[in-house]
Amino acid sequence: MQDMFSFNAKINNFWRYYFCKNKFFQYFTDWRKMVCGPALTVACSVRNTLSFNRTQSRAVTGLLTGHNTLRRHLHLLGLLDSPLCRRCGAEEETSAHTLCECEALASLRHMYLGPFFLQPEDIKSTSLGVIWNFSKVKGLP
């Protein structure tokens, strides 16, 4: 059992370094705080994600890291011409915009995440299961 905890600590340190320190991921500046937040430590997230299947894990990880099928990421990959939100068209369709700011998703966000509009720091206290339910209803997976 002790080996499991030391293994989880190593994974936590690796991901903390990879997403928070690596120069390649600096365009995720508004997300670095959320990924490194206390609610997403390995002790908490491993327990929750072990019950997730592959689709659920991919959707939640994609939303939290920005590597997903949202328009900004697809635009950066050269697969789309415009990064603007497909629902409101006001801003780039990023994870932060989808989870926190999109006016077209306000009622859905209120139903699943609580308030109509969130700050990116609020996602730290949101459970991964709730984020999965929101992404499933939104049609992300």
C-alpha positions in Angstrom: 0.0 0.0 0.0 2.9 2.4 0.8 4.2 1.8 -2.8 0.9 3.0 -4.2 1.1 6.3 -2.3 4.7 6.9 -3.4 3.7 6.0 -7.0 0.8 8.5 -6.8 3.1 11.2 -5.4 5.5 10.6 -8.3 2.7 10.9 -10.8 1.4 14.1 -9.1 4.9 15.7 -9.2 5.3 14.7 -12.9 2.0 16.2 -14.0 2.5 19.3 -11.8 5.9 19.8 -13.6 4.6 18.9 -17.0 1.5 21.2 -17.0 2.8 24.0 -14.8 6.5 24.4 -15.6 6.9 23.2 -19.2 7.4 26.2 -21.6 5.3 24.5 -24.3 2.1 24.8 -22.2 2.5 28.5 -21.4 -0.5 29.4 -23.6 -2.6 27.7 -20.9 -1.9 30.4 -18.4 -5.4 30.7 -17.1 -5.6 26.9 -16.7 -2.3 26.4 -14.9 -3.8 27.5 -11.6 -6.8 25.1 -12.0 -4.6 22.1 -13.0 -2.3 22.7 -10.0 -5.2 23.4 -7.6 -5.7 21.4 -4.4 -8.9 19.7 -5.7 -7.0 18.1 -8.5 -4.2 16.4 -6.5 -3.6 12.8 -7.3 -5.0 11.5 -4.0 -8.4 13.1 -4.9 -8.4 12.7 -8.6 -7.1 9.1 -8.8 -9.9 7.9 -6.5 -12.5 9.6 -8.8 -11.0 8.8 -12.1 -10.4 5.1 -11.4 -14.2 4.6 -11.8 -14.2 6.5 -15.1 -14.2 4.6 -18.4 -11.9 5.8 -21.2 -14.4 8.2 -22.8 -15.1 9.9 -19.4 -11.4 10.2 -18.6 -10.6 11.6 -22.1 -13.4 14.2 -21.9 -12.6 15.4 -18.4 -8.8 15.5 -19.0 -9.4 17.3 -22.3 -11.5 20.0 -20.6 -9.0 20.5 -17.8 -5.9 20.6 -20.0 -7.3 22.3 -23.1 -6.5 19.3 -25.4 -10.0 18.6 -26.6 -12.3 19.1 -29.6 -13.1 22.7 -28.7 -12.5 25.1 -31.6 -9.4 26.9 -30.2 -7.5 23.7 -29.9 -8.6 22.5 -33.4 -7.7 25.9 -34.8 -4.2 25.7 -33.2 -3.8 22.3 -34.9 -4.8 23.8 -38.3 -8.0 21.8 -38.6 -10.4 24.8 -38.4 -10.3 28.3 -39.8 -11.9 30.1 -36.8 -11.4 29.5 -33.1 -14.7 31.4 -32.2 -17.2 29.7 -30.0 -19.8 27.7 -32.0 -22.5 28.6 -29.6 -22.1 32.3 -28.8 -19.5 33.4 -31.4 -18.2 36.1 -29.0 -14.9 34.6 -27.8 -12.5 31.8 -28.6 -14.0 28.4 -27.7 -11.6 27.4 -24.9 -12.1 25.2 -21.9 -12.2 28.3 -19.7 -14.8 29.9 -21.9 -17.0 26.7 -22.1 -16.8 26.0 -18.3 -17.0 29.5 -17.0 -18.0 32.2 -19.5 -20.1 31.2 -22.5 -23.5 33.0 -22.3 -25.2 30.4 -24.5 -24.3 27.7 -21.9 -25.2 29.7 -18.8 -28.4 27.8 -18.0 -26.7 24.4 -18.6 -23.8 25.6 -16.4 -26.2 26.7 -13.7 -27.9 23.3 -13.8 -24.7 21.2 -13.5 -22.0 23.5 -12.1 -24.0 25.8 -9.8 -23.7 29.5 -10.8 -24.5 30.9 -14.2 -20.9 32.2 -14.6 -17.8 30.9 -12.9 -14.2 32.1 -12.4 -11.5 29.7 -13.6 -10.4 29.3 -9.9 -13.9 27.9 -9.1 -13.3 24.8 -11.2 -10.7 23.7 -8.5 -13.5 22.9 -6.1 -15.7 21.2 -8.7 -15.7 17.4 -8.6 -14.6 15.6 -11.7 -17.9 13.7 -11.9 -19.8 17.0 -12.2 -17.4 18.2 -14.9 -18.1 14.9 -16.7 -21.8 15.3 -16.5 -21.6 18.8 -17.8 -19.4 17.8 -20.8 -21.7 14.8 -21.6 -24.8 17.0 -21.7 -22.9 19.6 -23.7 -21.8 16.9 -26.2 -18.1 17.0 -25.8 -17.1 13.3 -25.7 
